[in-house]
């Protein structure tokens, strides 16, 4: 698991920018593989 309680997710130039409920931030160089709305999950594959 990369991050819990994500408040905002932005994709730009092949990077995924995540912001948590408390303002913590994380940047991932990857691709969104799948979004499971009923399970509240976003599956991301990191680029090498």
mmCIF entry with sequence, helices, sheets and N, C-alpha, C, O atoms, coordinates in Angstrom:
data_MODEL
# 
_entry.id   MODEL 
# 
_entity.id                         1 
_entity.type                       polymer 
_entity.pdbx_number_of_molecules   1 
# 
_entity_poly.entity_id                      1 
_entity_poly.type                           'polypeptide(L)' 
_entity_poly.nstd_linkage                   no 
_entity_poly.nstd_monomer                   no 
_entity_poly.pdbx_seq_one_letter_code       
;(UNK)(UNK)(UNK)(UNK)(UNK)(UNK)(UNK)(UNK)(UNK)(UNK)(UNK)(UNK)(UNK)(UNK)(UNK)(UNK)
(UNK)(UNK)(UNK)(UNK)(UNK)(UNK)(UNK)(UNK)(UNK)(UNK)(UNK)(UNK)(UNK)(UNK)(UNK)(UNK)
(UNK)(UNK)(UNK)(UNK)(UNK)(UNK)(UNK)(UNK)(UNK)(UNK)(UNK)(UNK)(UNK)(UNK)(UNK)(UNK)
;
_entity_poly.pdbx_seq_one_letter_code_can   XXXXXXXXXXXXXXXXXXXXXXXXXXXXXXXXXXXXXXXXXXXXXXXX 
_entity_poly.pdbx_strand_id                 A 
# 
loop_
_entity_poly_seq.entity_id 
_entity_poly_seq.num 
_entity_poly_seq.mon_id 
_entity_poly_seq.hetero 
1 1  UNK n 
1 2  UNK n 
1 3  UNK n 
1 4  UNK n 
1 5  UNK n 
1 6  UNK n 
1 7  UNK n 
1 8  UNK n 
1 9  UNK n 
1 10 UNK n 
1 11 UNK n 
1 12 UNK n 
1 13 UNK n 
1 14 UNK n 
1 15 UNK n 
1 16 UNK n 
1 17 UNK n 
1 18 UNK n 
1 19 UNK n 
1 20 UNK n 
1 21 UNK n 
1 22 UNK n 
1 23 UNK n 
1 24 UNK n 
1 25 UNK n 
1 26 UNK n 
1 27 UNK n 
1 28 UNK n 
1 29 UNK n 
1 30 UNK n 
1 31 UNK n 
1 32 UNK n 
1 33 UNK n 
1 34 UNK n 
1 35 UNK n 
1 36 UNK n 
1 37 UNK n 
1 38 UNK n 
1 39 UNK n 
1 40 UNK n 
1 41 UNK n 
1 42 UNK n 
1 43 UNK n 
1 44 UNK n 
1 45 UNK n 
1 46 UNK n 
1 47 UNK n 
1 48 UNK n 
# 
_struct_asym.id          A 
_struct_asym.entity_id   1 
# 
_struct_sheet.id               AA1 
_struct_sheet.type             ? 
_struct_sheet.number_strands   4 
_struct_sheet.details          ? 
# 
loop_
_struct_sheet_order.sheet_id 
_struct_sheet_order.range_id_1 
_struct_sheet_order.range_id_2 
_struct_sheet_order.offset 
_struct_sheet_order.sense 
AA1 1 2 ? anti-parallel 
AA1 2 3 ? anti-parallel 
AA1 3 4 ? anti-parallel 
# 
loop_
_struct_sheet_range.sheet_id 
_struct_sheet_range.id 
_struct_sheet_range.beg_label_comp_id 
_struct_sheet_range.beg_label_asym_id 
_struct_sheet_range.beg_label_seq_id 
_struct_sheet_range.pdbx_beg_PDB_ins_code 
_struct_sheet_range.end_label_comp_id 
_struct_sheet_range.end_label_asym_id 
_struct_sheet_range.end_label_seq_id 
_struct_sheet_range.pdbx_end_PDB_ins_code 
_struct_sheet_range.beg_auth_comp_id 
_struct_sheet_range.beg_auth_asym_id 
_struct_sheet_range.beg_auth_seq_id 
_struct_sheet_range.end_auth_comp_id 
_struct_sheet_range.end_auth_asym_id 
_struct_sheet_range.end_auth_seq_id 
AA1 1 UNK A 6  ? UNK A 12 ? UNK A 6  UNK A 12 
AA1 2 UNK A 15 ? UNK A 20 ? UNK A 15 UNK A 20 
AA1 3 UNK A 25 ? UNK A 36 ? UNK A 25 UNK A 36 
AA1 4 UNK A 41 ? UNK A 46 ? UNK A 41 UNK A 46 
# 
loop_
_atom_site.group_PDB 
_atom_site.id 
_atom_site.type_symbol 
_atom_site.label_atom_id 
_atom_site.label_alt_id 
_atom_site.label_comp_id 
_atom_site.label_asym_id 
_atom_site.label_entity_id 
_atom_site.label_seq_id 
_atom_site.pdbx_PDB_ins_code 
_atom_site.Cartn_x 
_atom_site.Cartn_y 
_atom_site.Cartn_z 
_atom_site.occupancy 
_atom_site.B_iso_or_equiv 
_atom_site.pdbx_formal_charge 
_atom_site.auth_seq_id 
_atom_site.auth_comp_id 
_atom_site.auth_asym_id 
_atom_site.auth_atom_id 
_atom_site.pdbx_PDB_model_num 
ATOM 1   N N  . UNK A 1 1  ? 0.844   -1.165 0.000   1.00 0.00 ? 1  UNK A N  1 
ATOM 2   C CA . UNK A 1 1  ? 0.000   0.000  0.000   1.00 0.00 ? 1  UNK A CA 1 
ATOM 3   C C  . UNK A 1 1  ? 0.896   1.238  0.000   1.00 0.00 ? 1  UNK A C  1 
ATOM 4   O O  . UNK A 1 1  ? 1.840   1.341  0.784   1.00 0.00 ? 1  UNK A O  1 
ATOM 5   N N  . UNK A 1 2  ? 0.587   2.151  -0.876  1.00 0.00 ? 2  UNK A N  1 
ATOM 6   C CA . UNK A 1 2  ? 1.368   3.379  -1.011  1.00 0.00 ? 2  UNK A CA 1 
ATOM 7   C C  . UNK A 1 2  ? 0.858   4.455  -0.070  1.00 0.00 ? 2  UNK A C  1 
ATOM 8   O O  . UNK A 1 2  ? 1.642   5.126  0.601   1.00 0.00 ? 2  UNK A O  1 
ATOM 9   N N  . UNK A 1 3  ? -0.461  4.618  -0.024  1.00 0.00 ? 3  UNK A N  1 
ATOM 10  C CA . UNK A 1 3  ? -1.027  5.710  0.772   1.00 0.00 ? 3  UNK A CA 1 
ATOM 11  C C  . UNK A 1 3  ? -2.484  5.406  1.102   1.00 0.00 ? 3  UNK A C  1 
ATOM 12  O O  . UNK A 1 3  ? -3.203  4.815  0.295   1.00 0.00 ? 3  UNK A O  1 
ATOM 13  N N  . UNK A 1 4  ? -2.913  5.813  2.294   1.00 0.00 ? 4  UNK A N  1 
ATOM 14  C CA . UNK A 1 4  ? -4.312  5.671  2.691   1.00 0.00 ? 4  UNK A CA 1 
ATOM 15  C C  . UNK A 1 4  ? -4.971  7.041  2.755   1.00 0.00 ? 4  UNK A C  1 
ATOM 16  O O  . UNK A 1 4  ? -4.292  8.065  2.835   1.00 0.00 ? 4  UNK A O  1 
ATOM 17  N N  . UNK A 1 5  ? -6.279  7.051  2.719   1.00 0.00 ? 5  UNK A N  1 
ATOM 18  C CA . UNK A 1 5  ? -7.073  8.276  2.884   1.00 0.00 ? 5  UNK A CA 1 
ATOM 19  C C  . UNK A 1 5  ? -6.669  9.384  1.919   1.00 0.00 ? 5  UNK A C  1 
ATOM 20  O O  . UNK A 1 5  ? -6.342  10.496 2.336   1.00 0.00 ? 5  UNK A O  1 
ATOM 21  N N  . UNK A 1 6  ? -6.694  9.074  0.644   1.00 0.00 ? 6  UNK A N  1 
ATOM 22  C CA . UNK A 1 6  ? -6.332  10.043 -0.391  1.00 0.00 ? 6  UNK A CA 1 
ATOM 23  C C  . UNK A 1 6  ? -7.492  11.004 -0.616  1.00 0.00 ? 6  UNK A C  1 
ATOM 24  O O  . UNK A 1 6  ? -8.627  10.586 -0.847  1.00 0.00 ? 6  UNK A O  1 
ATOM 25  N N  . UNK A 1 7  ? -7.193  12.291 -0.546  1.00 0.00 ? 7  UNK A N  1 
ATOM 26  C CA . UNK A 1 7  ? -8.204  13.322 -0.759  1.00 0.00 ? 7  UNK A CA 1 
ATOM 27  C C  . UNK A 1 7  ? -8.190  13.823 -2.196  1.00 0.00 ? 7  UNK A C  1 
ATOM 28  O O  . UNK A 1 7  ? -9.220  14.258 -2.711  1.00 0.00 ? 7  UNK A O  1 
ATOM 29  N N  . UNK A 1 8  ? -7.023  13.765 -2.851  1.00 0.00 ? 8  UNK A N  1 
ATOM 30  C CA . UNK A 1 8  ? -6.906  14.279 -4.213  1.00 0.00 ? 8  UNK A CA 1 
ATOM 31  C C  . UNK A 1 8  ? -5.864  13.467 -4.978  1.00 0.00 ? 8  UNK A C  1 
ATOM 32  O O  . UNK A 1 8  ? -4.823  13.100 -4.432  1.00 0.00 ? 8  UNK A O  1 
ATOM 33  N N  . UNK A 1 9  ? -6.159  13.191 -6.255  1.00 0.00 ? 9  UNK A N  1 
ATOM 34  C CA . UNK A 1 9  ? -5.219  12.499 -7.124  1.00 0.00 ? 9  UNK A CA 1 
ATOM 35  C C  . UNK A 1 9  ? -5.186  13.233 -8.453  1.00 0.00 ? 9  UNK A C  1 
ATOM 36  O O  . UNK A 1 9  ? -6.229  13.505 -9.048  1.00 0.00 ? 9  UNK A O  1 
ATOM 37  N N  . UNK A 1 10 ? -3.975  13.555 -8.917  1.00 0.00 ? 10 UNK A N  1 
ATOM 38  C CA . UNK A 1 10 ? -3.798  14.275 -10.178 1.00 0.00 ? 10 UNK A CA 1 
ATOM 39  C C  . UNK A 1 10 ? -2.760  13.534 -11.004 1.00 0.00 ? 10 UNK A C  1 
ATOM 40  O O  . UNK A 1 10 ? -1.727  13.115 -10.482 1.00 0.00 ? 10 UNK A O  1 
ATOM 41  N N  . UNK A 1 11 ? -3.036  13.372 -12.308 1.00 0.00 ? 11 UNK A N  1 
ATOM 42  C CA . UNK A 1 11 ? -2.099  12.729 -13.222 1.00 0.00 ? 11 UNK A CA 1 
ATOM 43  C C  . UNK A 1 11 ? -1.595  13.782 -14.192 1.00 0.00 ? 11 UNK A C  1 
ATOM 44  O O  . UNK A 1 11 ? -2.379  14.496 -14.817 1.00 0.00 ? 11 UNK A O  1 
ATOM 45  N N  . UNK A 1 12 ? -0.249  13.873 -14.311 1.00 0.00 ? 12 UNK A N  1 
ATOM 46  C CA . UNK A 1 12 ? 0.351   14.857 -15.207 1.00 0.00 ? 12 UNK A CA 1 
ATOM 47  C C  . UNK A 1 12 ? 1.702   14.340 -15.682 1.00 0.00 ? 12 UNK A C  1 
ATOM 48  O O  . UNK A 1 12 ? 2.560   13.995 -14.869 1.00 0.00 ? 12 UNK A O  1 
ATOM 49  N N  . UNK A 1 13 ? 1.890   14.287 -16.980 1.00 0.00 ? 13 UNK A N  1 
ATOM 50  C CA . UNK A 1 13 ? 3.172   13.898 -17.593 1.00 0.00 ? 13 UNK A CA 1 
ATOM 51  C C  . UNK A 1 13 ? 3.682   12.545 -17.098 1.00 0.00 ? 13 UNK A C  1 
ATOM 52  O O  . UNK A 1 13 ? 4.872   12.391 -16.826 1.00 0.00 ? 13 UNK A O  1 
ATOM 53  N N  . UNK A 1 14 ? 2.794   11.580 -16.982 1.00 0.00 ? 14 UNK A N  1 
ATOM 54  C CA . UNK A 1 14 ? 3.198   10.239 -16.576 1.00 0.00 ? 14 UNK A CA 1 
ATOM 55  C C  . UNK A 1 14 ? 3.454   10.072 -15.092 1.00 0.00 ? 14 UNK A C  1 
ATOM 56  O O  . UNK A 1 14 ? 3.922   9.018  -14.662 1.00 0.00 ? 14 UNK A O  1 
ATOM 57  N N  . UNK A 1 15 ? 3.157   11.087 -14.305 1.00 0.00 ? 15 UNK A N  1 
ATOM 58  C CA . UNK A 1 15 ? 3.337   11.001 -12.856 1.00 0.00 ? 15 UNK A CA 1 
ATOM 59  C C  . UNK A 1 15 ? 1.986   11.143 -12.171 1.00 0.00 ? 15 UNK A C  1 
ATOM 60  O O  . UNK A 1 15 ? 1.097   11.840 -12.661 1.00 0.00 ? 15 UNK A O  1 
ATOM 61  N N  . UNK A 1 16 ? 1.846   10.482 -11.043 1.00 0.00 ? 16 UNK A N  1 
ATOM 62  C CA . UNK A 1 16 ? 0.614   10.534 -10.269 1.00 0.00 ? 16 UNK A CA 1 
ATOM 63  C C  . UNK A 1 16 ? 0.920   11.255 -8.961  1.00 0.00 ? 16 UNK A C  1 
ATOM 64  O O  . UNK A 1 16 ? 1.789   10.837 -8.196  1.00 0.00 ? 16 UNK A O  1 
ATOM 65  N N  . UNK A 1 17 ? 0.200   12.334 -8.717  1.00 0.00 ? 17 UNK A N  1 
ATOM 66  C CA . UNK A 1 17 ? 0.393   13.145 -7.523  1.00 0.00 ? 17 UNK A CA 1 
ATOM 67  C C  . UNK A 1 17 ? -0.757  12.869 -6.561  1.00 0.00 ? 17 UNK A C  1 
ATOM 68  O O  . UNK A 1 17 ? -1.922  13.070 -6.904  1.00 0.00 ? 17 UNK A O  1 
ATOM 69  N N  . UNK A 1 18 ? -0.426  12.408 -5.358  1.00 0.00 ? 18 UNK A N  1 
ATOM 70  C CA . UNK A 1 18 ? -1.427  12.062 -4.355  1.00 0.00 ? 18 UNK A CA 1 
ATOM 71  C C  . UNK A 1 18 ? -1.339  13.031 -3.184  1.00 0.00 ? 18 UNK A C  1 
ATOM 72  O O  . UNK A 1 18 ? -0.246  13.394 -2.750  1.00 0.00 ? 18 UNK A O  1 
ATOM 73  N N  . UNK A 1 19 ? -2.490  13.446 -2.678  1.00 0.00 ? 19 UNK A N  1 
ATOM 74  C CA . UNK A 1 19 ? -2.554  14.292 -1.486  1.00 0.00 ? 19 UNK A CA 1 
ATOM 75  C C  . UNK A 1 19 ? -3.501  13.634 -0.493  1.00 0.00 ? 19 UNK A C  1 
ATOM 76  O O  . UNK A 1 19 ? -4.634  13.298 -0.836  1.00 0.00 ? 19 UNK A O  1 
ATOM 77  N N  . UNK A 1 20 ? -3.040  13.453 0.726   1.00 0.00 ? 20 UNK A N  1 
ATOM 78  C CA . UNK A 1 20 ? -3.837  12.825 1.768   1.00 0.00 ? 20 UNK A CA 1 
ATOM 79  C C  . UNK A 1 20 ? -4.737  13.818 2.483   1.00 0.00 ? 20 UNK A C  1 
ATOM 80  O O  . UNK A 1 20 ? -4.645  15.026 2.267   1.00 0.00 ? 20 UNK A O  1 
ATOM 81  N N  . UNK A 1 21 ? -5.598  13.300 3.325   1.00 0.00 ? 21 UNK A N  1 
ATOM 82  C CA . UNK A 1 21 ? -6.535  14.130 4.079   1.00 0.00 ? 21 UNK A CA 1 
ATOM 83  C C  . UNK A 1 21 ? -5.833  15.146 4.975   1.00 0.00 ? 21 UNK A C  1 
ATOM 84  O O  . UNK A 1 21 ? -6.363  16.230 5.218   1.00 0.00 ? 21 UNK A O  1 
ATOM 85  N N  . UNK A 1 22 ? -4.654  14.805 5.463   1.00 0.00 ? 22 UNK A N  1 
ATOM 86  C CA . UNK A 1 22 ? -3.921  15.694 6.360   1.00 0.00 ? 22 UNK A CA 1 
ATOM 87  C C  . UNK A 1 22 ? -2.911  16.567 5.618   1.00 0.00 ? 22 UNK A C  1 
ATOM 88  O O  . UNK A 1 22 ? -2.108  17.257 6.247   1.00 0.00 ? 22 UNK A O  1 
ATOM 89  N N  . UNK A 1 23 ? -2.947  16.541 4.279   1.00 0.00 ? 23 UNK A N  1 
ATOM 90  C CA . UNK A 1 23 ? -2.060  17.386 3.485   1.00 0.00 ? 23 UNK A CA 1 
ATOM 91  C C  . UNK A 1 23 ? -0.748  16.737 3.092   1.00 0.00 ? 23 UNK A C  1 
ATOM 92  O O  . UNK A 1 23 ? 0.060   17.357 2.400   1.00 0.00 ? 23 UNK A O  1 
ATOM 93  N N  . UNK A 1 24 ? -0.516  15.500 3.520   1.00 0.00 ? 24 UNK A N  1 
ATOM 94  C CA . UNK A 1 24 ? 0.704   14.813 3.120   1.00 0.00 ? 24 UNK A CA 1 
ATOM 95  C C  . UNK A 1 24 ? 0.658   14.519 1.623   1.00 0.00 ? 24 UNK A C  1 
ATOM 96  O O  . UNK A 1 24 ? -0.409  14.238 1.077   1.00 0.00 ? 24 UNK A O  1 
ATOM 97  N N  . UNK A 1 25 ? 1.817   14.584 0.956   1.00 0.00 ? 25 UNK A N  1 
ATOM 98  C CA . UNK A 1 25 ? 1.875   14.426 -0.496  1.00 0.00 ? 25 UNK A CA 1 
ATOM 99  C C  . UNK A 1 25 ? 2.846   13.321 -0.886  1.00 0.00 ? 25 UNK A C  1 
ATOM 100 O O  . UNK A 1 25 ? 3.833   13.062 -0.198  1.00 0.00 ? 25 UNK A O  1 
ATOM 101 N N  . UNK A 1 26 ? 2.539   12.675 -2.007  1.00 0.00 ? 26 UNK A N  1 
ATOM 102 C CA . UNK A 1 26 ? 3.401   11.625 -2.543  1.00 0.00 ? 26 UNK A CA 1 
ATOM 103 C C  . UNK A 1 26 ? 3.297   11.673 -4.059  1.00 0.00 ? 26 UNK A C  1 
ATOM 104 O O  . UNK A 1 26 ? 2.212   11.863 -4.608  1.00 0.00 ? 26 UNK A O  1 
ATOM 105 N N  . UNK A 1 27 ? 4.431   11.498 -4.735  1.00 0.00 ? 27 UNK A N  1 
ATOM 106 C CA . UNK A 1 27 ? 4.466   11.464 -6.195  1.00 0.00 ? 27 UNK A CA 1 
ATOM 107 C C  . UNK A 1 27 ? 4.931   10.086 -6.630  1.00 0.00 ? 27 UNK A C  1 
ATOM 108 O O  . UNK A 1 27 ? 5.913   9.557  -6.109  1.00 0.00 ? 27 UNK A O  1 
ATOM 109 N N  . UNK A 1 28 ? 4.218   9.506  -7.590  1.00 0.00 ? 28 UNK A N  1 
ATOM 110 C CA . UNK A 1 28 ? 4.543   8.174  -8.093  1.00 0.00 ? 28 UNK A CA 1 
ATOM 111 C C  . UNK A 1 28 ? 4.730   8.264  -9.598  1.00 0.00 ? 28 UNK A C  1 
ATOM 112 O O  . UNK A 1 28 ? 3.917   8.867  -10.298 1.00 0.00 ? 28 UNK A O  1 
ATOM 113 N N  . UNK A 1 29 ? 5.801   7.663  -10.090 1.00 0.00 ? 29 UNK A N  1 
ATOM 114 C CA . UNK A 1 29 ? 6.035   7.560  -11.523 1.00 0.00 ? 29 UNK A CA 1 
ATOM 115 C C  . UNK A 1 29 ? 5.394   6.246  -11.964 1.00 0.00 ? 29 UNK A C  1 
ATOM 116 O O  . UNK A 1 29 ? 6.022   5.190  -11.887 1.00 0.00 ? 29 UNK A O  1 
ATOM 117 N N  . UNK A 1 30 ? 4.150   6.309  -12.423 1.00 0.00 ? 30 UNK A N  1 
ATOM 118 C CA . UNK A 1 30 ? 3.445   5.080  -12.734 1.00 0.00 ? 30 UNK A CA 1 
ATOM 119 C C  . UNK A 1 30 ? 2.204   5.274  -13.579 1.00 0.00 ? 30 UNK A C  1 
ATOM 120 O O  . UNK A 1 30 ? 1.927   6.360  -14.087 1.00 0.00 ? 30 UNK A O  1 
ATOM 121 N N  . UNK A 1 31 ? 1.466   4.182  -13.710 1.00 0.00 ? 31 UNK A N  1 
ATOM 122 C CA . UNK A 1 31 ? 0.257   4.126  -14.539 1.00 0.00 ? 31 UNK A CA 1 
ATOM 123 C C  . UNK A 1 31 ? -0.889  3.598  -13.679 1.00 0.00 ? 31 UNK A C  1 
ATOM 124 O O  . UNK A 1 31 ? -0.715  2.639  -12.926 1.00 0.00 ? 31 UNK A O  1 
ATOM 125 N N  . UNK A 1 32 ? -2.051  4.222  -13.793 1.00 0.00 ? 32 UNK A N  1 
ATOM 126 C CA . UNK A 1 32 ? -3.234  3.704  -13.103 1.00 0.00 ? 32 UNK A CA 1 
ATOM 127 C C  . UNK A 1 32 ? -3.691  2.459  -13.851 1.00 0.00 ? 32 UNK A C  1 
ATOM 128 O O  . UNK A 1 32 ? -4.086  2.525  -15.015 1.00 0.00 ? 32 UNK A O  1 
ATOM 129 N N  . UNK A 1 33 ? -3.632  1.329  -13.165 1.00 0.00 ? 33 UNK A N  1 
ATOM 130 C CA . UNK A 1 33 ? -3.968  0.046  -13.767 1.00 0.00 ? 33 UNK A CA 1 
ATOM 131 C C  . UNK A 1 33 ? -5.471  -0.231 -13.684 1.00 0.00 ? 33 UNK A C  1 
ATOM 132 O O  . UNK A 1 33 ? -6.083  -0.704 -14.642 1.00 0.00 ? 33 UNK A O  1 
ATOM 133 N N  . UNK A 1 34 ? -6.055  0.075  -12.517 1.00 0.00 ? 34 UNK A N  1 
ATOM 134 C CA . UNK A 1 34 ? -7.463  -0.263 -12.294 1.00 0.00 ? 34 UNK A CA 1 
ATOM 135 C C  . UNK A 1 34 ? -8.007  0.581  -11.142 1.00 0.00 ? 34 UNK A C  1 
ATOM 136 O O  . UNK A 1 34 ? -7.291  0.878  -10.186 1.00 0.00 ? 34 UNK A O  1 
ATOM 137 N N  . UNK A 1 35 ? -9.269  0.960  -11.243 1.00 0.00 ? 35 UNK A N  1 
ATOM 138 C CA . UNK A 1 35 ? -9.946  1.673  -10.164 1.00 0.00 ? 35 UNK A CA 1 
ATOM 139 C C  . UNK A 1 35 ? -11.143 0.830  -9.743  1.00 0.00 ? 35 UNK A C  1 
ATOM 140 O O  . UNK A 1 35 ? -12.035 0.562  -10.548 1.00 0.00 ? 35 UNK A O  1 
ATOM 141 N N  . UNK A 1 36 ? -11.158 0.415  -8.482  1.00 0.00 ? 36 UNK A N  1 
ATOM 142 C CA . UNK A 1 36 ? -12.244 -0.404 -7.945  1.00 0.00 ? 36 UNK A CA 1 
ATOM 143 C C  . UNK A 1 36 ? -13.066 0.471  -7.006  1.00 0.00 ? 36 UNK A C  1 
ATOM 144 O O  . UNK A 1 36 ? -12.726 0.614  -5.831  1.00 0.00 ? 36 UNK A O  1 
ATOM 145 N N  . UNK A 1 37 ? -14.124 1.045  -7.506  1.00 0.00 ? 37 UNK A N  1 
ATOM 146 C CA . UNK A 1 37 ? -14.916 1.995  -6.731  1.00 0.00 ? 37 UNK A CA 1 
ATOM 147 C C  . UNK A 1 37 ? -15.611 1.349  -5.537  1.00 0.00 ? 37 UNK A C  1 
ATOM 148 O O  . UNK A 1 37 ? -15.646 1.937  -4.456  1.00 0.00 ? 37 UNK A O  1 
ATOM 149 N N  . UNK A 1 38 ? -16.156 0.166  -5.712  1.00 0.00 ? 38 UNK A N  1 
ATOM 150 C CA . UNK A 1 38 ? -16.864 -0.486 -4.612  1.00 0.00 ? 38 UNK A CA 1 
ATOM 151 C C  . UNK A 1 38 ? -15.929 -0.912 -3.486  1.00 0.00 ? 38 UNK A C  1 
ATOM 152 O O  . UNK A 1 38 ? -16.344 -1.006 -2.331  1.00 0.00 ? 38 UNK A O  1 
ATOM 153 N N  . UNK A 1 39 ? -14.657 -1.171 -3.825  1.00 0.00 ? 39 UNK A N  1 
ATOM 154 C CA . UNK A 1 39 ? -13.672 -1.579 -2.817  1.00 0.00 ? 39 UNK A CA 1 
ATOM 155 C C  . UNK A 1 39 ? -12.835 -0.399 -2.329  1.00 0.00 ? 39 UNK A C  1 
ATOM 156 O O  . UNK A 1 39 ? -11.994 -0.558 -1.444  1.00 0.00 ? 39 UNK A O  1 
ATOM 157 N N  . UNK A 1 40 ? -13.061 0.780  -2.902  1.00 0.00 ? 40 UNK A N  1 
ATOM 158 C CA . UNK A 1 40 ? -12.309 1.990  -2.545  1.00 0.00 ? 40 UNK A CA 1 
ATOM 159 C C  . UNK A 1 40 ? -10.809 1.787  -2.758  1.00 0.00 ? 40 UNK A C  1 
ATOM 160 O O  . UNK A 1 40 ? -10.001 2.136  -1.897  1.00 0.00 ? 40 UNK A O  1 
ATOM 161 N N  . UNK A 1 41 ? -10.438 1.216  -3.923  1.00 0.00 ? 41 UNK A N  1 
ATOM 162 C CA . UNK A 1 41 ? -9.034  0.931  -4.223  1.00 0.00 ? 41 UNK A CA 1 
ATOM 163 C C  . UNK A 1 41 ? -8.657  1.470  -5.595  1.00 0.00 ? 41 UNK A C  1 
ATOM 164 O O  . UNK A 1 41 ? -9.456  1.448  -6.532  1.00 0.00 ? 41 UNK A O  1 
ATOM 165 N N  . UNK A 1 42 ? -7.425  1.953  -5.693  1.00 0.00 ? 42 UNK A N  1 
ATOM 166 C CA . UNK A 1 42 ? -6.843  2.370  -6.963  1.00 0.00 ? 42 UNK A CA 1 
ATOM 167 C C  . UNK A 1 42 ? -5.545  1.588  -7.113  1.00 0.00 ? 42 UNK A C  1 
ATOM 168 O O  . UNK A 1 42 ? -4.653  1.697  -6.271  1.00 0.00 ? 42 UNK A O  1 
ATOM 169 N N  . UNK A 1 43 ? -5.435  0.800  -8.176  1.00 0.00 ? 43 UNK A N  1 
ATOM 170 C CA . UNK A 1 43 ? -4.242  -0.011 -8.402  1.00 0.00 ? 43 UNK A CA 1 
ATOM 171 C C  . UNK A 1 43 ? -3.320  0.717  -9.370  1.00 0.00 ? 43 UNK A C  1 
ATOM 172 O O  . UNK A 1 43 ? -3.721  1.069  -10.480 1.00 0.00 ? 43 UNK A O  1 
ATOM 173 N N  . UNK A 1 44 ? -2.076  0.940  -8.940  1.00 0.00 ? 44 UNK A N  1 
ATOM 174 C CA . UNK A 1 44 ? -1.094  1.681  -9.720  1.00 0.00 ? 44 UNK A CA 1 
ATOM 175 C C  . UNK A 1 44 ? 0.108   0.783  -9.971  1.00 0.00 ? 44 UNK A C  1 
ATOM 176 O O  . UNK A 1 44 ? 0.588   0.116  -9.054  1.00 0.00 ? 44 UNK A O  1 
ATOM 177 N N  . UNK A 1 45 ? 0.603   0.762  -11.219 1.00 0.00 ? 45 UNK A N  1 
ATOM 178 C CA . UNK A 1 45 ? 1.822   0.052  -11.565 1.00 0.00 ? 45 UNK A CA 1 
ATOM 179 C C  . UNK A 1 45 ? 2.924   1.075  -11.746 1.00 0.00 ? 45 UNK A C  1 
ATOM 180 O O  . UNK A 1 45 ? 2.792   2.006  -12.540 1.00 0.00 ? 45 UNK A O  1 
ATOM 181 N N  . UNK A 1 46 ? 4.028   0.902  -10.997 1.00 0.00 ? 46 UNK A N  1 
ATOM 182 C CA . UNK A 1 46 ? 5.139   1.842  -11.110 1.00 0.00 ? 46 UNK A CA 1 
ATOM 183 C C  . UNK A 1 46 ? 5.929   1.586  -12.384 1.00 0.00 ? 46 UNK A C  1 
ATOM 184 O O  . UNK A 1 46 ? 6.140   0.439  -12.779 1.00 0.00 ? 46 UNK A O  1 
ATOM 185 N N  . UNK A 1 47 ? 6.365   2.680  -13.026 1.00 0.00 ? 47 UNK A N  1 
ATOM 186 C CA . UNK A 1 47 ? 7.235   2.578  -14.192 1.00 0.00 ? 47 UNK A CA 1 
ATOM 187 C C  . UNK A 1 47 ? 8.662   2.373  -13.708 1.00 0.00 ? 47 UNK A C  1 
ATOM 188 O O  . UNK A 1 47 ? 9.056   2.871  -12.654 1.00 0.00 ? 47 UNK A O  1 
ATOM 189 N N  . UNK A 1 48 ? 9.420   1.638  -14.490 1.00 0.00 ? 48 UNK A N  1 
ATOM 190 C CA . UNK A 1 48 ? 10.831  1.383  -14.125 1.00 0.00 ? 48 UNK A CA 1 
ATOM 191 C C  . UNK A 1 48 ? 11.700  2.585  -14.385 1.00 0.00 ? 48 UNK A C  1 
ATOM 192 O O  . UNK A 1 48 ? 12.905  2.541  -14.135 1.00 0.00 ? 48 UNK A O  1 
# 
